[in-house]
């Protein structure tokens, strides 16, 4: 009898923690990944913008996903990305000709899938 009550209390505590997380998720205070959303500083390009590409991406579900994709694409030399989570796309501005393969390589193994890449 006592063990049943203890198990019940543990289950209720776990449900309470999960409910709190879900509540914060719907209020936009946390991400689906369960961590606080870090702010990503906007990458400033030096030199004239010579091109722009629109990258359609699947697999992004939260602000952390958006930030991660921006950081991965910003790691490309001569490129700066701005991700729109609701449109599932990134606008990549370039100061040099960045190949589609470089963009694919930047996101390879990240869990996000590039659906298409088009010139902007």
N, C-alpha and C positions, 0 to 999 in steps of 0.2 A: 504494500500500500504506500509506504513512504517513498519507495523507489519510483512508483508511478507518478507521484506528485512531483518529485524532483525532475524526472524526465519531462513532465508537462511544463514545469517552470523554465527549463532550458529551452524547450521548443518555443514557448511564448517569448522569451528573451530574443531568440534568433529572429522570430517573425517581427518583433518590434524594431530590431536593427534594420532588417530588410525594408520594412515599411517606411522608416525614416529616410533611407537612401532613395527609395522610389519617390517619396514626396519631394526631396531636394532635386531629384532629376527632373521632375515635371515643372518645378519652379525655375529651373535653369541654373541652379546653384552648384551643380556638379555635372560630371559627364557620365556617359555610359561606362567609361573605363574606370570609374570610381575614384579618380583623383582630381585635385583642383586643377583648373585649366590655366596653364602658364600663359603669360602674354608673350607674343613673339614680336620682337622689334621689326619694323618694316625695313626691308633691305633697300638701301639707296644705291642705285646704279650710277657709276661714273661714266660719262661719255654719252653720246647721243643714242637714242633708242632706234635700232635699225629694223626691228621686227617684233611681232607679237604672235603667240600661239594660244589657242584655246584647247585645253586638255580636259576631256570628259573622263571622270573618275568614278568608279563604283566602290562601295565598301566603307565610305565615310558615314559615320552616324552621329558624331558629336563635335563639340568645340575642340576637344583634344585631337580628334582625327584631322580636323581642319588645320590646326596648328602644326601637327606633325608633317602633313603633306607640304605645307608652306616651307617648313624648315628643310625638308628633303630637297625640294625644288630650288630653294634659295642657295643650297650648297653647290649648285651648278655655277661655274665661273661665267660671269657676264649675263646672268639671268636673275630675275626677281619675280616671285609668284604672289598672286593674290587669289585666295580660294574662296569660292562662294559655296557654302555647304548645302544650301537649299537647291541650287542648280546642279550640284555634283560636278563642278568644274573649277579649273584653275586657269587664270589668265597669266601667262608667262611673258613678261616683257624682256627684250634681249638687247644687249649692246654689241652682240656679235651673232653670227648665224649659229644657233644651237640646233643640233640635229634631233630628230625624233628619237633616235637611239639613245642619246644622252639623257633625254627626259625619261625614257623607259628604264634605263639603268638606274637613275636616281630613285625611282620608286620600286625597283625590283626587290622582292623579299620583304616588303613592308606590310603586305596584307591588303593593299589597295590595288585595284585592277584598272589599268588604263583602257577605256572603251574606245576612244578616238583622239586623234590629235589633228587640229586644223589650223591653218593660218588665220590670224585674227584680222 
